[in-house]
């Protein structure tokens, strides 16, 4: 059964795990931890960061998005969203 859920603190691990291969070195592991912290910040500031698709309870896809004002390379506009990743 397919189910689409909002990303929340409780399923943030699933969100990151969908597109992150098995961690094989410390530098990669540190990058994954930084991404999780960045996603937590987005959740705190905006209340959303993406969606996760589950099939039979297993995370199988994700969609990451956030306001342009949260993108360090963005224009800072408040009226558009950045579609960051579809996996």
C-alpha positions in Angstrom: 0.0 0.0 0.0 1.3 3.5 -1.0 1.3 6.2 1.6 2.6 9.8 1.4 3.6 11.5 4.6 5.0 14.9 5.5 8.5 15.0 6.9 8.5 15.4 10.6 11.1 15.0 13.3 9.9 11.4 13.9 10.5 10.3 10.3 13.5 12.5 9.4 15.7 9.4 9.4 13.6 7.8 6.7 13.7 11.0 4.7 17.5 11.1 4.6 17.9 7.3 4.3 15.9 7.2 1.0 18.6 9.0 -1.0 21.7 8.3 1.1 23.7 5.1 0.5 25.3 3.2 3.4 27.8 5.5 5.1 31.3 4.3 4.4 33.6 7.0 5.8 33.7 9.7 8.5 33.5 12.7 6.1 30.3 11.3 4.4 28.8 10.5 7.8 29.5 14.1 8.9 27.7 15.4 5.8 24.7 13.2 6.5 24.6 14.6 10.1 24.8 18.2 8.8 22.0 17.5 6.4 19.8 16.2 9.2 20.6 19.3 11.3 19.8 21.6 8.3 16.4 19.8 7.8 15.6 20.2 11.5 16.3 23.9 11.2 13.9 24.1 8.2 11.3 22.2 10.2 11.7 24.6 13.1 11.6 27.7 10.9 9.0 26.9 8.3 7.2 23.7 9.5 8.0 21.7 6.4 10.9 20.3 4.4 9.3 17.6 2.2 7.3 14.5 1.6 8.2 10.8 1.9 6.5 8.0 0.0 6.1 4.6 1.7 5.2 1.3 0.2 4.1 -1.3 2.8 5.7 0.8 5.5 9.1 1.1 3.8 10.4 4.5 2.7 10.9 4.4 -1.1 10.9 8.0 -2.4 11.2 11.6 -1.2 10.6 15.1 -2.3 12.5 17.9 -0.7 11.4 21.6 -0.9 11.7 24.8 1.0 11.1 28.5 0.6 13.7 30.4 -1.5 14.5 32.6 1.5 16.0 29.5 3.2 18.3 28.8 0.4 21.8 30.2 1.1 22.3 30.5 -2.7 18.8 31.7 -3.4 17.5 35.2 -4.1 15.8 35.4 -0.7 12.3 35.7 -2.2 9.4 34.8 0.0 7.0 34.0 -2.8 8.7 31.0 -4.4 9.7 27.5 -3.4 12.9 25.6 -4.2 12.4 22.1 -5.3 15.7 20.7 -4.1 15.5 17.0 -4.6 13.2 14.3 -6.0 14.4 10.8 -5.4 
